[in-house]
């Protein structure tokens, strides 16, 4: 567009003064034909294109055996029914932005396309500003609120730190990646409520095109109107909105129906006993001679009983499917607290609700996905409906809850003599510095780098000061030194990965360092104990320690009250019977603390609180006179265990990642040096059944030496492994 001399002069003056241009120039300078657009601070068209390798750390082929397991002699042995080939469903832990980018641009894209692509995506993003990854855990008849870890808290701040601006920026980029992952005939459902639905609709129009909007579904969550407080000054909020968009005009949709009411069914009162069942008589208001002849031949035409009256015809009940479901859903309530499917997630959706969506927009054998999977409802329903699935979540507790739920679904399907698919649990590996959270995205690249370095230095200084370590500078992977041990600090917003530790081991070997402490807010699933055993074989003593949240409390640091606790500790005992082995879990120790600092002082008279203090869950009560009493709720070491599982032949499947060879452009499978945990037997607590078996069934094995791995997940959702080497046959 041609600018006037005055406009050119005005633009020049603004630029020379370093001032932003008035909004009107946006439309004069750039050819932007959008009629309506949602604008937010820091909006950019840039979308993440990072490709990180996926690491399969665990595989669950089938429900556990309830009695002694015989050796599998053939790939298709009928006893275990293991799925040897074909698509494995995928449960991925990590930031879904990086997951989506890696799925879109990485090696797994080819595998996804081979399944026909992703036909359906359902997401229920964290649209509630108060949803902060906290979880209530029942223990000893009390409720402990598990606080979010630092990674989860940073993700929460990234989503809601600047209010709606940061939420929209977060969801926009992810929706673009989801759109690009969807099959051409795929569709997406985005669940939200009154807090953000007006923003979400505009974002979806921009990403998918308003011509691809199909429905705005209103779901009445409950038949109840809520408390008197909730309804006293306004109409009670009792609906969510689900936006339904197609990828292109060639989308799949299967109309859904509700059953007819009893009153309506009474209208089908006629039966000619000709095998076609009951029918009702309906007027034939418009017709052709051809239509009349068809009805007559089919013995369905009823002639007028008097002159001038209309024809009528027989409408058979067997030919109707029910009442068409429209975009107002009032027949499904939220998850009943007493329902078997209730897992204690405040945002958990009913299985019937998800079932309707999956049936409407996918077919059996299709691939569906949920990238905010939470407690795994979408994945559980997809499995029951014979769909393939991909799910991801940033919360490790959510991943663990979903793992238990999917094993439960496998057990249910096996009991019903139905088929199921194996599923894998995956990590994202090889995180790089540029993926750190907390750098202002609107800065230029050089300024971003400066801000990143400044924040990283402040972070390291804080951690080293709290750990009472002195800084060092002449090393690549170490930042400090304490009592003759080198100290390496993991990133503030990323888990300590195998790659991170391998680089530490390399520097140890090159500089003859033998004792190392690695500090991290979070550790990659499946990292322990293999990486420590690998280091030990090279003469290096690795100690892994969790960085507590208290490092951000200046008073706790000044009083030297910050405790960096060790990772959990497992003891097991193998039992032998001829050529079979069973594993008994004999001890488990954790070293957590939460809210323990000054808990007695901060508690008001007449109040109680559940805390975690040095590996014990404790209820503190202060009576009206200020006298404090403490009751330990974790009376047994088993109280800390939520789940444990056994792999009876740990080194039978190598863990590999697919990485593109930059020279050939082809993807290659690279062994990480670790092994996949093949989940062959497990015992876990559920909301309805809190019991836990402490010994596995006997598992028949080939004679010779082998390694057995035991994985334990504690009530906070953190996992630890123990590997033992045994001999089958001969002298045990």
C-alpha positions in Angstrom: 0.0 0.0 0.0 1.3 3.4 -0.9 1.9 5.8 2.0 1.5 9.5 2.0 4.4 11.9 2.7 2.9 12.7 6.1 2.6 9.0 7.0 6.2 8.4 6.0 7.4 11.4 8.0 5.3 10.2 11.1 6.8 6.7 10.9 10.3 8.0 10.6 9.8 10.3 13.7 8.5 7.3 15.7 11.4 5.1 14.7 14.1 7.8 15.4 12.6 8.4 18.8 12.5 4.6 19.6 8.8 4.7 20.1 6.3 2.0 19.0 4.3 2.7 15.8 0.6 3.6 16.2 -1.7 0.6 15.6 -3.1 2.1 12.3 0.3 1.5 10.6 0.0 -2.2 11.2 -2.7 -2.4 8.6 -1.2 0.1 6.3 2.3 -1.5 6.2 1.3 -5.1 6.1 -1.1 -6.9 3.9 -3.3 -8.4 6.7 -6.8 -9.3 5.5 -8.1 -10.8 8.8 -11.3 -9.2 9.8 -11.0 -10.1 13.5 -7.8 -11.1 15.3 -7.0 -11.8 19.0 -3.8 -9.8 20.0 -1.8 -10.4 23.1 1.5 -9.2 24.5 4.4 -11.0 22.9 2.4 -12.5 20.0 4.5 -14.0 17.4 4.0 -16.4 14.5 7.1 -18.4 15.5 6.4 -22.0 16.5 8.7 -24.4 18.2 10.5 -26.7 15.7 12.8 -28.5 18.2 13.3 -32.2 17.6 14.3 -34.2 20.7 14.6 -38.0 20.7 12.1 -40.1 22.5 13.4 -42.7 25.0 11.2 -45.7 25.7 11.9 -46.4 29.4 9.1 -48.8 30.2 6.8 -51.2 28.2 3.7 -52.9 29.5 2.7 -55.7 27.1 -0.1 -57.3 29.1 -1.8 -57.6 32.4 0.2 -59.3 35.1 0.1 -63.1 35.6 -1.8 -64.3 38.7 0.0 -67.6 39.0 3.4 -69.1 38.0 4.4 -67.9 34.5 5.9 -70.5 32.2 8.6 -69.6 29.7 7.4 -68.3 26.3 8.7 -70.8 23.8 7.2 -69.2 20.7 6.6 -65.6 19.4 2.9 -66.3 19.4 2.6 -68.5 22.5 -1.1 -68.5 23.5 -0.4 -68.4 27.2 0.8 -64.8 27.4 -0.7 -63.4 24.2 2.0 -60.7 24.2 1.8 -58.3 21.3 5.1 -58.8 19.6 4.6 -56.5 16.5 2.4 -53.6 15.6 1.7 -50.2 17.1 2.4 -49.7 20.8 0.4 -47.0 22.5 2.5 -44.1 23.9 2.4 -42.3 27.2 4.9 -39.5 27.2 6.2 -37.5 30.2 7.3 -33.9 29.5 6.5 -30.4 28.2 3.9 -31.0 25.5 5.3 -28.1 23.4 8.6 -30.0 23.0 6.6 -33.3 22.6 4.4 -31.9 19.9 7.3 -30.4 18.0 9.3 -33.6 18.2 6.3 -35.7 17.1 5.7 -33.3 14.2 9.3 -33.0 13.0 11.0 -36.1 14.3 11.3 -39.8 13.7 7.9 -40.8 15.3 6.0 -38.8 12.6 6.6 -41.6 10.1 5.3 -44.2 12.5 2.2 -42.0 13.2 1.5 -41.5 9.4 1.8 -45.3 8.9 -1.2 -45.6 11.3 -3.2 -43.2 9.1 -2.2 -40.2 11.1 -3.9 -38.8 14.2 -7.6 -38.8 13.5 -8.8 -37.1 16.7 -7.3 -34.8 19.4 -9.2 -34.0 22.6 -7.6 -31.6 25.1 -8.7 -30.2 28.4 -6.0 -27.6 29.0 -5.5 -25.9 32.4 -8.0 -23.1 31.9 -8.4 -22.6 35.7 -5.9 -20.1 37.1 -5.9 -22.1 40.3 -5.0 -25.4 38.7 -1.4 -25.7 39.9 -0.5 -29.5 39.9 -1.3 -29.9 43.6 -2.7 -33.4 44.5 -4.5 -34.7 47.5 -3.1 -38.0 48.8 -4.9 -40.1 51.4 -2.7 -41.7 54.0 -3.4 -42.9 57.5 -7.0 -41.7 57.3 -5.7 -38.1 56.7 -5.2 -36.1 53.5 -1.8 -34.8 52.5 -1.7 -32.2 49.8 1.3 -32.9 47.5 2.7 -29.6 46.3 3.8 -29.2 42.7 7.5 -29.8 42.1 9.5 -26.9 40.8 9.2 -28.0 37.2 5.4 -28.1 37.5 5.4 -24.8 39.3 7.4 -23.1 36.6 5.1 -24.6 34.0 2.1 -23.1 35.9 3.8 -19.7 36.0 4.6 -20.0 32.3 0.9 -20.6 31.7 -0.6 -18.1 34.1 2.3 -15.8 35.1 0.9 -12.9 33.0 -2.7 -13.8 33.2 -4.6 -14.4 30.0 -1.7 -13.2 27.8 0.6 -16.0 28.9 -2.2 -18.6 28.8 -3.2 -17.6 25.2 0.5 -17.6 24.1 0.9 -21.1 25.6 -2.2 -22.6 24.0 -1.7 -20.8 20.6 1.7 -22.4 19.9 0.5 -25.8 20.9 -2.7 -25.6 18.9 -0.6 -24.8 15.8 1.5 -27.9 16.4 -1.6 -30.0 17.0 -3.2 -28.8 13.7 0.0 -29.8 11.8 -0.1 -33.2 13.4 -3.7 -34.0 12.7 -4.6 -36.1 9.7 -6.3 -34.3 6.8 -9.6 -36.0 7.8 -9.0 -35.4 11.5 -10.7 -33.2 14.0 -10.0 -31.6 17.4 -12.1 -30.9 20.5 -10.9 -28.2 22.9 -12.5 -28.2 26.4 -12.8 -24.9 28.3 -15.1 -22.9 30.5 -16.3 -19.3 31.0 -12.8 -18.2 32.1 -11.2 -18.5 28.7 -13.8 -19.7 26.1 -14.1 -16.3 24.4 -10.3 -16.2 23.9 -10.1 -19.9 22.9 -12.7 -19.5 20.2 -10.8 -16.7 18.5 -7.5 -18.6 18.8 -9.1 -21.7 17.2 -10.6 -19.5 14.4 -7.1 -18.1 13.7 -5.3 -21.5 13.8 -7.9 -23.7 12.1 -9.9 -21.2 10.2 -13.4 -20.1 11.2 -14.8 -22.0 8.2 -13.6 -25.2 10.0 -15.6 -24.6 13.1 -18.2 -27.3 13.4 -19.8 -27.0 16.8 -19.6 -25.2 20.2 -20.9 -27.9 22.5 -22.4 -26.8 25.8 -22.1 -29.4 28.5 -24.1 -29.1 31.7 -21.8 -30.6 34.3 -24.4 -31.3 36.9 -28.2 -31.4 37.5 -27.6 -29.6 40.8 -27.5 -25.8 41.0 -24.7 -25.7 43.6 -24.5 -24.1 47.1 -26.6 -21.1 48.2 -23.5 -19.0 48.1 -22.8 -19.9 44.5 -26.3 -18.9 43.3 -27.1 -16.0 45.6 -26.0 -13.1 43.4 -25.9 -14.6 39.9 -27.0 -17.5 37.7 -24.9 -20.5 38.8 -22.0 -21.5 36.5 -22.8 -25.0 35.5 -21.6 -25.5 31.9 -18.3 -26.0 30.0 -17.8 -25.3 26.3 -16.2 -27.8 24.0 -15.1 -26.3 20.6 -15.1 -28.8 17.7 -13.0 -28.0 14.6 -12.2 -30.0 11.5 -8.8 -30.1 9.9 -10.3 -30.0 6.4 -13.6 -30.5 4.6 -13.0 -34.3 4.4 -13.4 -35.0 8.1 -14.9 -38.1 9.7 -18.1 -37.8 11.8 -20.4 -40.5 13.1 -23.8 -39.1 14.3 -24.6 -40.0 17.9 -28.0 -40.8 19.3 -29.7 -41.0 22.7 -32.3 -43.8 23.4 -35.9 -42.8 23.1 -37.9 -42.1 26.2 -40.4 -44.6 27.6 -43.2 -42.2 26.7 -42.1 -41.9 23.1 -41.7 -45.7 22.7 -45.3 -46.2 23.7 -46.2 -44.6 20.3 -44.9 -47.7 18.6 -48.0 -49.7 19.5 -48.8 -51.6 16.3 -47.4 -54.9 15.2 -48.4 -57.0 12.1 -46.5 -60.0 13.4 -44.5 -60.0 10.1 -41.1 -60.1 11.8 -40.5 -56.4 11.4 -41.5 -55.5 14.9 -43.5 -52.6 16.3 -44.4 -49.5 14.3 -46.2 -46.2 14.6 -48.5 -44.6 12.0 -47.2 -41.3 10.6 -48.7 -38.9 8.1 -47.2 -38.7 4.7 -47.4 -35.0 4.0 -45.3 -34.8 0.9 -44.8 -37.6 -1.6 -44.4 -38.5 -5.2 -46.2 -41.3 -7.2 -42.9 -43.2 -7.1 -42.7 -42.9 -3.3 -46.3 -44.1 -2.9 -45.6 -47.2 -5.1 -42.4 -48.0 -3.1 -44.4 -47.9 0.2 -47.3 -50.0 -1.3 -44.9 -52.7 -2.5 -43.2 -52.8 0.9 -46.7 -53.1 2.6 -46.2 -49.9 4.5 -48.7 -47.6 2.8 -51.9 -46.8 4.6 -54.8 -45.3 2.5 -56.9 -42.4 3.7 -60.0 -43.5 5.6 -62.0 -40.6 4.2 -61.9 -38.5 1.0 -59.4 -35.6 1.1 -57.4 -37.0 4.0 -53.6 -37.7 3.7 -51.9 -41.0 3.1 -50.1 -42.4 6.1 -47.3 -45.0 6.5 -45.8 -47.4 8.9 -42.6 -46.2 10.7 -40.8 -49.2 12.3 -39.0 -48.8 15.6 -36.2 -51.1 14.3 -35.4 -48.5 11.6 -34.8 -45.6 14.0 -31.5 -45.1 15.9 -32.7 -42.8 18.6 -32.8 -39.1 19.4 -30.1 -37.2 17.5 -27.6 -35.7 20.0 -27.2 -31.9 19.4 -24.7 -29.4 20.8 -26.3 -29.1 24.2 -25.4 -32.1 26.4 -27.4 -32.4 29.6 -27.5 -36.2 30.0 -24.0 -36.7 31.5 -23.0 -35.5 35.0 -19.5 -34.9 36.3 -17.7 -37.8 37.9 -19.4 -39.0 41.0 -17.0 -39.0 44.0 -18.1 -42.6 44.7 -17.8 -43.9 41.1 -15.2 -46.6 40.4 -13.7 -44.4 37.7 -13.1 -41.5 40.1 -9.3 -41.1 40.7 -9.4 -37.9 42.8 -8.5 -35.5 39.9 -10.5 -32.3 40.3 -10.7 -31.8 36.5 -11.4 -35.5 35.7 -14.1 -35.9 33.0 -16.6 -38.8 32.9 -15.8 -41.7 30.7 -19.2 -41.5 29.0 -18.5 -37.9 28.0 -15.2 -38.8 26.3 -16.8 -42.0 24.8 -19.3 -39.8 22.9 -16.5 -37.7 21.4 -14.3 -40.6 20.5 -17.2 -42.5 18.9 -18.3 -39.4 17.0 -15.0 -38.5 15.4 -13.0 -41.7 15.1 -13.4 -45.3 14.1 -12.0 -48.6 15.5 -8.3 -48.8 14.8 -7.9 -45.0 14.5 -5.2 -43.1 16.4 -6.4 -40.6 19.0 -4.4 -38.2 21.2 -4.7 -36.2 24.4 -1.7 -33.9 25.1 -3.0 -32.8 28.5 -4.0 -36.3 29.5 -4.1 -35.8 33.4 -5.5 -39.0 34.9 -5.8 -40.7 31.5 -9.6 -40.7 30.8 -9.2 -40.2 27.1 -6.6 -43.0 26.8 -8.7 -45.4 29.0 -11.8 -44.9 26.8 -9.8 -45.1 23.6 -8.4 -48.5 24.7 -11.8 -49.8 25.6 -13.2 -48.7 22.2 -10.3 -50.3 20.3 -8.5 -47.1 19.3 -4.8 -46.5 19.3 -3.6 -43.6 21.4 -0.9 -41.1 22.3 -1.0 -39.3 25.6 1.3 -36.8 27.4 1.4 -34.8 30.6 3.9 -32.7 32.4 3.0 -34.0 35.8 4.9 -37.1 36.8 2.1 -38.0 39.2 -0.4 -37.8 36.2 1.8 -40.1 34.2 1.9 -42.6 37.1 -1.8 -42.4 37.7 -2.4 -43.0 34.0 0.0 -46.0 34.0 -2.0 -47.7 36.8 -5.3 -46.9 35.1 -4.2 -48.3 31.7 -2.9 -51.5 33.4 -6.4 -51.7 35.1 -8.0 -51.4 31.6 -5.8 -54.2 30.3 -6.8 -56.4 33.2 -10.5 -55.6 32.6 -10.2 -56.4 28.8 -8.4 -59.6 29.5 -11.1 -60.7 32.0 -13.7 -60.0 29.3 -11.7 -62.0 26.7 -11.1 -58.8 24.6 -7.9 -57.6 22.9 -5.7 -54.8 24.1 -2.5 -53.1 23.0 0.9 -52.8 24.7 1.8 -49.3 25.8 5.1 -47.6 26.3 6.2 -44.9 28.7 8.6 -42.4 27.1 10.9 -39.6 28.2 12.1 -36.7 26.1 15.9 -36.8 26.1 18.8 -34.5 25.1 17.4 -31.2 26.5 19.4 -28.2 25.4 20.1 -24.9 27.2 17.9 -23.0 24.8 14.8 -24.8 26.0 15.0 -23.2 29.4 11.9 -21.5 30.7 11.9 -17.9 32.0 13.6 -16.0 29.3 11.5 -13.1 27.8 10.5 -14.4 24.3 10.1 -10.8 22.9 13.8 -10.1 23.3 16.3 -10.2 20.5 18.4 -13.3 20.3 21.5 -11.6 21.7 19.5 -10.1 24.6 17.9 -13.5 25.3 21.3 -15.1 25.6 22.4 -12.4 28.1 19.3 -12.8 30.1 19.7 -16.6 30.1 23.3 -16.4 31.3 22.4 -13.9 34.0 19.5 -16.0 35.3 21.5 -19.2 35.2 24.3 -17.6 37.2 21.9 -16.4 39.8 20.3 -19.8 40.0 23.6 -21.6 40.4 24.8 -19.1 43.1 21.6 -19.7 45.0 21.8 -23.5 44.9 25.5 -23.7 45.8 25.0 -21.3 48.7 22.2 -23.4 50.0 24.3 -26.6 49.6 27.2 -24.9 51.4 29.4 -25.6 48.4 32.2 -23.3 47.0 31.9 -22.2 43.4 34.4 -23.5 40.8 34.9 -22.3 37.2 37.5 -24.4 35.5 35.1 -27.3 34.6 32.6 -28.0 31.9 30.0 -29.9 33.9 30.8 -28.9 37.5 29.8 -25.7 39.3 30.9 -26.3 42.8 32.9 -28.3 45.3 32.1 -29.5 48.8 34.0 -31.7 51.3 36.2 -33.3 48.6 33.2 -34.0 46.2 32.5 -32.1 43.0 29.0 -30.7 42.6 27.0 -30.6 39.4 23.6 -28.8 39.4 20.7 -29.7 37.1 18.6 -27.1 35.3 15.8 -25.3 37.3 13.1 -26.4 34.9 14.3 -29.6 33.3 14.9 -33.1 34.7 18.4 -34.4 35.1 18.7 -36.7 32.1 21.0 -39.6 31.3 22.8 -37.4 28.7 23.5 -34.8 31.4 25.0 -37.5 33.7 27.0 -39.1 30.9 28.7 -35.8 30.2 29.6 -35.6 33.9 31.1 -39.1 33.8 33.2 -38.2 30.7 34.7 -35.2 32.5 35.3 -37.3 35.6 37.3 -39.8 33.5 39.3 -37.1 31.7 40.2 -35.2 34.9 40.4 -38.2 37.3 37.5 -37.1 39.5 36.1 -40.0 41.6 33.4 -38.4 43.9 30.4 -36.4 42.6 27.2 -35.0 43.9 24.5 -34.3 41.3 21.7 -32.0 42.5 18.4 -31.8 40.7 14.8 -30.7 41.2 13.7 -33.6 39.1 15.3 -36.7 37.6 14.4 -38.5 34.4 12.2 -41.6 34.9 14.2 -44.8 34.8 17.5 -43.0 35.5 18.4 -44.9 38.7 20.3 -47.1 39.4 21.8 -48.0 36.0 23.6 -44.8 35.5 25.1 -45.0 39.1 26.2 -48.6 38.4 27.8 -47.5 35.1 29.7 -44.8 37.0 30.8 -47.2 39.7 32.3 -49.6 37.2 34.5 -46.6 36.0 35.6 -45.8 39.6 33.2 -42.9 40.1 31.0 -42.5 43.2 27.8 -40.7 42.1 25.4 -39.4 44.7 22.0 -38.1 43.4 20.2 -35.5 45.6 16.9 -33.7 45.3 17.0 -29.9 45.6 14.2 -29.0 48.0 11.8 -26.1 47.4 13.3 -24.5 50.5 16.2 -23.2 48.5 14.0 -20.3 47.5 13.4 -19.4 51.2 16.2 -17.0 52.3 15.4 -17.5 56.0 15.8 -21.3 55.7 19.2 -20.8 53.9 20.4 -18.4 56.5 19.5 -20.8 59.3 21.1 -23.7 57.5 17.8 -25.6 57.5 17.8 -26.5 53.8 18.2 -30.3 53.4 19.1 -31.8 50.0 17.7 -35.3 50.4 18.9 -38.5 48.7 16.9 -40.5 46.2 14.9 -43.4 47.5 16.4 -46.7 48.6 15.0 -50.2 47.8 15.8 -53.6 49.3 14.5 -56.9 47.6 14.9 -60.6 48.2 14.6 -63.2 45.4 13.0 -66.6 46.1 13.8 -69.6 44.0 11.7 -72.7 43.1 13.4 -75.0 40.6 13.8 -72.9 37.5 11.5 -70.2 38.7 12.1 -67.0 40.7 9.8 -64.7 42.6 10.7 -61.3 44.0 9.9 -60.0 47.5 10.1 -56.3 48.3 11.7 -56.1 51.8 12.4 -52.4 52.4 11.9 -48.9 50.9 13.1 -45.6 52.3 12.4 -42.0 51.2 13.9 -38.7 52.5 11.3 -36.1 51.5 10.3 -33.0 53.4 7.4 -30.6 52.7 6.1 -27.7 54.9 8.3 -29.0 57.8 10.2 -25.7 58.3 8.7 -23.8 61.3 5.5 -25.9 61.0 4.9 -25.8 64.8 5.3 -22.1 65.0 3.2 -21.1 62.0 0.2 -23.3 63.0 -2.6 -21.5 64.7 -4.2 -22.7 67.9 -6.9 -25.3 67.4 -5.7 -26.2 64.0 -3.9 -29.2 62.4 -1.8 -29.8 59.4 -0.3 -32.8 57.6 3.4 -32.3 56.7 6.4 -34.4 55.5 9.4 -34.3 57.7 12.6 -36.3 56.8 10.8 -39.1 55.1 7.8 -39.3 57.5 4.2 -38.1 56.9 3.3 -36.4 60.2 0.0 -34.8 61.4 0.7 -31.8 63.6 -2.0 -30.6 66.0 -1.9 -27.5 68.1 -4.6 -27.3 70.8 -6.4 -24.2 72.1 -3.6 -23.6 74.7 -0.8 -23.8 72.0 0.4 -27.3 73.0 1.7 -29.2 69.9 1.3 -32.9 69.4 2.6 -34.9 66.4 1.3 -38.2 65.0 3.3 -40.1 62.5 1.0 -41.4 59.7 3.5 -43.5 57.8 3.8 -46.1 60.5 5.2 -48.7 58.1 7.8 -48.4 55.3 5.2 -49.9 53.0 2.9 -46.8 53.5 5.2 -44.9 51.2 4.7 -47.3 48.3 2.0 -46.8 45.8 3.1 -49.2 43.1 5.9 -51.6 42.3 6.7 -53.8 39.3 9.2 -56.5 38.2 11.1 -57.1 35.0 12.4 -60.7 35.2 14.9 -60.3 32.4 16.0 -56.7 32.5 18.7 -56.6 29.8 16.6 -58.3 27.1 15.5 -55.1 25.4 17.9 -52.3 24.7 16.8 -48.7 25.1 17.4 -46.8 21.8 16.6 -43.4 20.4 16.0 -42.5 16.7 18.3 -39.7 15.6 18.7 -38.2 12.2 22.1 -38.7 10.5 22.9 -35.2 9.3 25.0 -36.6 6.5 22.6 -39.1 5.0 19.3 -37.5 6.2 18.2 -41.0 7.4 17.1 -41.8 11.0 19.3 -44.3 12.9 18.6 -46.2 16.1 21.2 -45.4 18.6 21.6 -47.4 21.8 21.6 -45.1 24.9 23.5 -47.7 26.9 20.4 -48.4 29.0 17.6 -51.0 28.8 13.8 -50.8 28.6 12.0 -51.9 31.8 9.5 -54.6 30.5 6.7 -54.5 33.1 5.9 -58.2 33.6 4.2 -58.2 37.1 2.9 -55.3 39.2 1.0 -54.6 42.4 -0.5 -51.2 43.1 -3.0 -49.4 45.3 -6.2 -48.0 43.9 -8.7 -45.6 45.4 -11.0 -48.5 46.2 -8.3 -51.1 47.2 -5.4 -49.8 49.3 -3.8 -53.2 49.8 -0.4 -54.1 48.3 1.2 -57.5 47.6 4.8 -57.6 48.7 5.9 -60.7 46.7 5.4 -61.4 43.0 4.3 -64.7 41.5 7.0 -67.2 40.4 8.3 -66.7 37.0 10.0 -69.5 35.0 13.3 -68.5 33.5 16.1 -70.1 31.4 19.0 -71.4 33.4 22.0 -69.1 33.7 22.7 -65.6 35.0 20.4 -62.7 34.4 19.5 -59.3 35.8 16.1 -58.7 37.4 14.8 -55.1 37.8 12.3 -53.9 40.4 10.7 -50.5 40.0 9.0 -48.7 42.9 6.8 -45.6 42.6 6.1 -43.7 45.9 2.9 -41.9 46.8 4.3 -38.7 45.3 4.7 -40.4 41.9 8.5 -40.6 41.9 10.1 -43.8 40.7 13.2 -45.7 41.8 14.7 -48.9 40.5 16.8 -51.7 41.9 18.7 -54.2 39.8 20.0 -57.5 41.1 21.9 -60.2 39.3 20.8 -63.8 40.0 21.6 -67.3 38.8 18.8 -69.7 37.7 19.7 -73.4 38.1 22.8 -74.7 39.9 23.7 -73.0 43.1 21.7 -69.9 43.8 
